[in-house]
Structure formats: structure tokens, C-alpha cells
Amino acid sequence: MKNLIIVLFIHCSLLTFGQTQKIPMDASHWKHDNAKAAFITHRGVSAIKAKDGAYYQIFLKDHVFANGTIEFDVELIGRGFPGINFRMSEDHKNGEIFYIRSFGKVTPLQRTTLQYAAVLDSVNLWDITDEYQAGATIHQEGWNHVKLVINGKQMRVYVNNMERPAMIVPKLESLREAGGISLSGNVIYGNFEIKPNVTEGLSAVEGYTSTYNEPRYLRNWHVSAPIDFPFGKDLGVAMPGVPGDKVKSDLPDSTTVWNPLQAESRAMVNLSRNFGLTKPGNRRLAWLKTTIHSETAQVRELALGFSDEVWVFINGKLLFLDKNYYGTPSQKGFRGRATIENASFKLPLKEGENEIMIGLANYFFGWGLVARLDQMDGITIK
């Protein structure tokens, strides 16, 4: 009898493990806003559609997702960012998001069609996760089939082509292990299903990133606490020919408290993880500093990616300043993203210790910085 119970338990466990859960699009399974979306029958299946072009978000009821495969169909009927949140916290402020940029016809060569980003304290980190974009074949009419394979730290995304991943994410960055699921956009969704713990051999441990083997990135920093830095205010810095008492300095002083901070796996210093959301319409400033030891006096090139505004000092002297404001003439690359291609400039190093200090301001989405030297000859990073 005891052996029979064990066999039955194992059998039931196997049925649960990997059993496909087909989840209808109806009010019993999804929390939704009646004013923005309606459950319908579309192409012969239960579906949900936006009302009058409204953007909507629906939440899967009574389900906690950790690892496995998620599949669904999406038909593009409006412009925007249709996608899926998963491993969401109960307050919906943290999790992972994958979405399609739907603004008309695209080709697989357009790498900005698909996007993955972590969501931290309601901040979608799209502008500091440039690496997590990809192209895909997207149908402007009819269903697009999306499959996400998720295990531990990694994710593979398939869009229409189920033979080759359109996107590989080697490290999911929200740090959440499980949570809720939602769908959003001005689109039609149908054929939603989950296969718990079906991960197709995908490793659960963090995968390889292109910066892993690269010693030229500056990874070891100290950071100050953020302060409010209203729009219209410029950084108070002593200028040549201007008496020091005429300018109120905004630079750190002997009372500033510094805390150690390591760059993350992509060599990105992610201040959004430390300091959370900058409230809409506000601007904040934090300081970063690191020390470089040079065996000789030399000039190196420093490549810098940042969001949204920087002031760079070396040994107490202002060396470089720039802005990377989304939607303005100052934005860099694709819509103001923080990438190592944003800027580069000469870095004059004296023999011995050199302190690099950077003021980094934020007003919009992700708050981060990535820095890389051109060479490491005769250089030690403290």
C-alpha cells in the first residue's frame, strides 16, 4: 500500500511538471479594465482586444510563474509597445519585461524591434540595456507567435521562427525568482499557454556577456547618496578667472559619505538599482569616483556611456561634460541610450594616483554609466 501511494505521488508530480496550461482569454482567468479592453472570439479562439485603440494591461489571476515556457499569439492593430511582464512583484513595481516595438513595417535587420529589460521600482531600464535588443520577422497582419523559454537567470525568445531564438538574454536583471504575469498593449492576444519547468535544456546559471573577458572597463567605484537637482540648475564649479567665493560649489566635500559600488555583469553601473525611481518631472544627481594608478604620465582615451548627464573630473579639474537627453538634439545613438559609444575623450593621467570623479544626473527611465579605457599599459585600477 505504501509503495502504491509513492507511485501515485510520483505520477501526479510528473503530470504537473511540464503539463501545458492553456489559459483562455476570459474574465475568470484575467483581471482587466472593461473600459479599455474586451474579451472576444478572434480567428476561432478566445482573445482580448483593445477598445477604441486604448492601451490596456491585463493580469493573470492566481498564478505565480518561476521557470518554464510561455507561449502566446499577438496581432498588431495599433502603435506602441505590446509585451509581457513576468516574475512581477505583487505591487507590480519589479519584474521582467519583454515587448515588441510596433510602429509599422520592419525587417529582421532592424535590431530595435524586440526589447528585454528589467523593471526596478517601476523603472523600465530599456535605456541602459542596449544589448538586449534584436530584430525579427514581424507580421503586420495576422498572428505573431511568441515563445519565451525562461530558466533561472537566462531567457531565450522566439518570434515566429521557432527554430532559432530571435533574442538570447544571458542574465535576467531584476533579481526576482518568481512572480505574476501581465500582458499589455493596443493589440489582440490569444492562444496563451504556460509549460511550468519546461526549459529545453536552458541553463539556470548566468550566461556569458561580451564584457566578461574585458579588463579595460572601470568596474570598481564609490557612490554618494543622490540629491535633488532641479531643471535649470547648472553644476556649481570653480572656473578659471572667477574668484572661488563667487561660485557655490556643488562638488562633494569632506562631509560626503561614499559607499562602494560594483558595476554589474555588463560593466554597467546601475544607479536605478540603488536609488530607484526618479519621480517624473524631477532630476537627481549622484557622484561616482574611482582611482587609477599610472606608472608614468600618459594620455589615455576614455569611452563613456551614460544616462542622462555627466560632469567628469580628473584630479579635481573639470575635464568633460555632456548630455544624453531622450528626444532632444543632445541624445546619443538610438533615442538616448547609455552605450559605450556615447562619447570618448582624452584622459590625462599623471604618474601615481589619479582620481576620476563623475557627477551623473538622471530624470528619465534608467540611471547608469559604463566606462572603458583604450589600453591598460602601466595602469592599475584601485
C-alpha positions in Angstrom: 0.0 0.0 0.0 2.8 2.4 0.9 4.6 1.7 -2.4 1.3 2.3 -4.3 1.0 5.7 -2.6 4.6 6.6 -3.6 4.0 5.6 -7.2 0.8 7.6 -7.4 2.6 10.7 -5.9 5.4 10.4 -8.4 2.8 10.0 -11.3 0.9 13.1 -10.2 4.1 15.1 -9.8 5.1 14.2 -13.4 1.8 15.3 -14.7 2.2 18.7 -13.0 5.8 19.1 -14.1 5.7 20.5 -17.6 2.0 20.0 -18.1 0.7 22.6 -20.6 -1.6 25.0 -19.0 -3.8 26.6 -21.8 -5.3 29.7 -20.3 -8.4 31.1 -22.0 -8.8 34.8 -22.6 -11.7 35.4 -20.3 -12.7 37.3 -17.2 -12.3 34.2 -15.0 -8.6 34.0 -15.7 -7.6 37.6 -16.3 -8.1 40.8 -14.3 -8.9 43.6 -16.8 -10.4 47.1 -17.3 -13.8 46.8 -19.1 -13.4 50.4 -20.3 -10.2 49.6 -22.2 -10.4 46.0 -23.4 -12.9 43.3 -24.3 -12.8 39.6 -24.4 -13.8 38.4 -27.9 -13.6 35.4 -30.2 -10.9 36.1 -32.9 -9.7 33.7 -35.6 -11.7 30.9 -33.8 -10.1 31.3 -30.3 -10.8 33.2 -27.2 -8.9 36.5 -27.3 -8.8 40.0 -25.9 -8.8 43.2 -27.9 -8.3 46.9 -27.1 -11.4 49.1 -27.1 -11.2 52.2 -29.4 -7.4 52.0 -29.7 -6.9 52.1 -25.9 -3.7 50.9 -24.3 -4.6 48.2 -21.8 -3.0 45.8 -19.3 -4.4 42.5 -18.1 -3.1 40.4 -15.1 -3.2 36.6 -14.9 -5.1 35.6 -11.8 -3.9 33.3 -9.1 -0.7 32.3 -10.8 3.0 32.6 -9.8 5.5 31.9 -12.5 9.1 31.0 -11.9 10.6 28.9 -14.7 9.3 27.3 -17.8 7.9 28.1 -21.3 5.4 30.8 -22.0 3.7 31.0 -25.5 1.1 33.3 -26.9 -0.1 34.9 -30.1 -0.3 38.7 -30.7 -1.9 40.6 -33.6 -0.7 44.1 -34.1 -3.6 46.5 -34.6 -2.1 49.7 -33.1 1.1 51.5 -32.4 3.0 51.0 -29.2 4.9 48.5 -27.1 2.9 45.3 -26.8 4.5 42.8 -24.4 4.6 40.6 -21.4 5.7 41.2 -17.8 6.7 38.2 -15.8 8.0 37.4 -12.3 6.3 40.6 -11.2 6.1 41.6 -7.6 2.7 42.0 -6.0 2.8 45.8 -6.3 3.8 45.5 -10.0 6.9 47.7 -9.4 9.5 45.0 -10.0 10.0 42.2 -12.6 11.0 41.5 -16.1 9.5 42.8 -19.4 9.7 41.7 -23.0 8.0 43.7 -25.7 7.7 44.4 -29.4 8.1 47.9 -30.8 5.1 48.2 -33.1 5.3 51.3 -35.2 5.0 49.9 -38.7 6.7 47.6 -41.1 10.2 46.3 -40.0 12.8 43.9 -41.3 14.9 41.4 -39.3 17.9 43.8 -39.8 16.3 46.4 -37.5 17.7 45.5 -34.2 15.4 47.7 -32.2 12.2 45.7 -32.9 12.4 43.5 -29.8 13.4 44.6 -26.3 14.0 42.9 -22.9 14.6 45.0 -19.8 14.4 44.6 -16.1 11.8 46.7 -14.2 13.1 48.1 -10.8 10.9 50.3 -8.6 8.6 50.9 -11.6 11.6 51.9 -13.8 11.9 50.2 -17.2 15.6 50.0 -17.7 15.4 50.0 -21.5 17.8 52.9 -21.9 20.6 51.2 -20.1 20.1 47.7 -21.6 21.0 48.4 -25.3 22.5 44.9 -25.6 19.0 43.3 -25.0 17.5 44.3 -28.4 17.0 42.3 -31.5 15.4 42.1 -34.9 12.7 39.7 -36.0 10.2 38.9 -38.8 7.0 40.6 -37.7 3.7 40.1 -39.5 1.7 43.4 -39.8 -1.5 41.3 -40.3 -2.5 38.1 -38.5 -0.9 36.4 -35.5 2.7 36.7 -34.4 3.7 33.7 -32.3 5.9 34.4 -29.3 7.7 31.9 -27.2 9.7 32.6 -24.1 11.9 29.9 -22.5 12.9 31.0 -19.0 15.2 29.3 -16.5 16.9 30.9 -13.5 19.0 33.8 -14.8 18.5 33.1 -18.6 15.9 33.5 -21.3 15.5 32.7 -24.9 12.9 34.5 -27.0 11.4 33.1 -30.3 9.2 35.2 -32.5 7.5 33.5 -35.5 10.6 31.4 -36.2 10.6 28.6 -33.6 13.9 27.1 -34.8 16.2 29.9 -33.9 15.9 32.3 -31.0 15.4 35.9 -32.0 16.9 37.1 -28.7 19.1 35.5 -26.1 19.3 37.1 -22.6 22.2 35.7 -20.6 21.2 37.4 -17.4 17.7 38.4 -16.3 18.5 41.5 -14.2 15.5 42.2 -11.9 16.8 39.6 -9.4 13.3 38.2 -8.9 12.9 34.5 -9.0 9.1 34.2 -9.3 6.0 36.4 -9.6 3.0 37.4 -11.6 2.3 37.7 -15.3 0.6 40.5 -17.3 0.1 41.4 -21.0 -0.3 44.9 -22.3 -0.6 47.0 -25.5 -3.1 48.1 -28.1 -3.3 44.7 -29.7 -5.1 41.3 -29.8 -3.8 38.5 -27.6 -4.8 34.8 -27.9 -3.6 31.2 -27.5 -1.8 31.8 -24.2 -0.2 28.8 -22.5 2.4 28.1 -19.9 4.5 24.9 -19.5 5.9 25.1 -16.0 9.6 24.0 -15.7 9.9 23.1 -19.4 13.1 24.9 -20.2 14.5 23.0 -23.2 17.9 22.4 -21.7 18.5 26.1 -21.0 20.9 26.6 -18.1 19.7 28.3 -15.0 23.0 30.0 -14.2 24.1 33.3 -15.6 25.5 33.1 -19.2 28.4 34.8 -20.9 28.3 38.5 -21.7 30.7 40.3 -24.0 32.3 42.4 -21.3 33.2 39.4 -19.1 36.7 38.9 -20.5 37.5 42.6 -21.0 39.7 44.2 -18.3 39.5 47.7 -19.7 36.1 48.5 -18.1 36.1 50.6 -14.9 34.1 48.4 -12.5 35.1 49.5 -9.0 33.5 52.7 -7.8 32.3 54.6 -4.8 29.0 56.4 -4.9 27.4 59.2 -2.9 23.8 59.5 -1.9 21.6 61.2 -4.6 20.4 64.7 -4.2 17.6 66.7 -5.9 19.0 68.7 -8.8 16.2 70.7 -10.3 16.0 71.5 -14.0 17.5 74.9 -14.8 20.2 74.4 -12.2 23.8 74.0 -13.5 26.6 72.4 -11.6 28.5 74.9 -9.5 32.1 74.5 -10.4 35.0 77.0 -9.9 36.0 78.4 -13.3 39.4 79.9 -14.3 39.5 83.7 -13.8 36.4 83.6 -11.5 37.2 84.1 -7.7 36.3 80.9 -5.8 34.0 82.8 -3.5 31.8 83.8 -6.5 30.7 80.2 -7.2 28.9 77.9 -4.8 30.5 74.5 -5.4 28.2 71.6 -5.8 31.1 69.1 -5.7 31.5 66.6 -2.9 33.5 67.7 0.1 35.0 66.2 3.2 31.5 65.5 4.6 30.4 63.4 1.7 29.7 59.8 2.6 31.0 57.3 0.0 29.8 53.7 -0.4 31.5 51.0 -2.5 29.6 50.1 -5.7 30.5 47.4 -8.3 29.5 47.6 -11.9 27.1 44.8 -12.9 27.7 42.0 -15.4 27.6 44.2 -18.5 30.1 46.6 -16.8 27.1 49.0 -16.3 27.0 51.0 -13.1 23.2 50.7 -12.4 22.2 53.5 -10.0 18.5 52.7 -10.6 19.0 49.5 -8.6 20.5 51.5 -5.7 18.3 54.6 -5.7 15.1 53.5 -7.5 12.7 55.8 -9.4 13.4 59.4 -10.2 9.9 60.9 -9.9 8.5 62.2 -13.3 9.5 65.8 -13.8 12.3 65.6 -11.3 16.1 65.4 -11.7 18.6 63.9 -9.3 22.4 63.9 -9.1 24.8 61.4 -7.6 28.6 61.2 -7.6 30.8 58.3 -8.6 34.6 58.1 -8.0 37.4 55.7 -8.7 41.2 55.7 -8.6 43.6 54.8 -11.4 47.3 54.3 -10.7 49.5 55.0 -13.6 53.2 54.0 -13.7 54.0 57.0 -15.9 52.4 60.2 -17.0 50.4 59.3 -20.1 47.2 60.2 -22.0 44.6 57.5 -22.5 41.2 57.5 -24.2 38.1 57.0 -22.1 34.9 55.8 -23.7 31.8 56.7 -21.7 28.2 55.7 -21.9 25.7 57.5 -19.6 22.1 58.3 -18.8 21.3 61.2 -18.7 24.0 63.8 -18.0 27.7 63.8 -16.9 30.4 66.0 -15.5 33.8 64.3 -15.5 36.7 65.5 -13.2 40.2 64.2 -13.0 42.3 65.1 -10.0 39.8 67.8 -9.1 39.7 69.5 -12.5 36.7 69.5 -14.8 37.6 67.6 -18.0 34.4 66.7 -19.8 30.6 67.4 -19.7 27.8 66.2 -21.9 24.1 65.4 -22.0 22.2 62.4 -23.4 18.6 63.5 -23.1 16.0 61.4 -24.8 14.1 63.2 -27.6 16.4 66.2 -27.7 19.3 67.2 -30.1 21.7 66.0 -27.3 20.5 62.4 -27.4 23.1 59.8 -28.3 22.7 56.8 -30.6 19.3 55.3 -30.7 17.0 57.5 -28.6 19.4 58.4 -25.8 20.5 55.0 -24.7 23.5 54.6 -22.4 26.1 52.7 -24.5 29.9 52.7 -24.6 29.6 54.5 -28.0 28.0 57.7 -26.4 31.2 59.6 -26.0 35.0 59.4 -25.8 37.7 61.9 -24.8 41.4 62.1 -23.8 42.2 61.3 -20.2 45.5 62.9 -19.0 47.0 60.7 -16.3 49.9 61.8 -14.1 52.4 59.4 -12.6 50.9 57.8 -9.5 47.3 58.1 -8.2 44.6 59.7 -10.3 41.1 60.3 -9.0 38.3 60.2 -11.5 35.0 61.7 -10.2 31.8 61.8 -12.2 28.6 63.6 -11.5 25.7 61.7 -13.0 22.3 63.2 -13.3 19.0 61.4 -14.1 15.5 62.4 -15.0 14.3 59.8 -17.4 14.0 56.0 -17.0 17.3 54.2 -16.3 20.2 55.8 -14.4 23.5 54.3 -15.3 27.1 54.7 -16.6 29.6 52.5 -18.3 33.3 53.4 -18.8 36.2 51.8 -20.7 39.9 52.7 -21.2 41.5 52.2 -24.6 44.6 50.5 -23.1 45.8 49.2 -19.7 49.5 49.5 -20.2 51.1 50.7 -16.9 47.7 51.1 -15.3 46.2 49.6 -12.2 42.6 50.1 -11.1 42.3 50.5 -7.4 
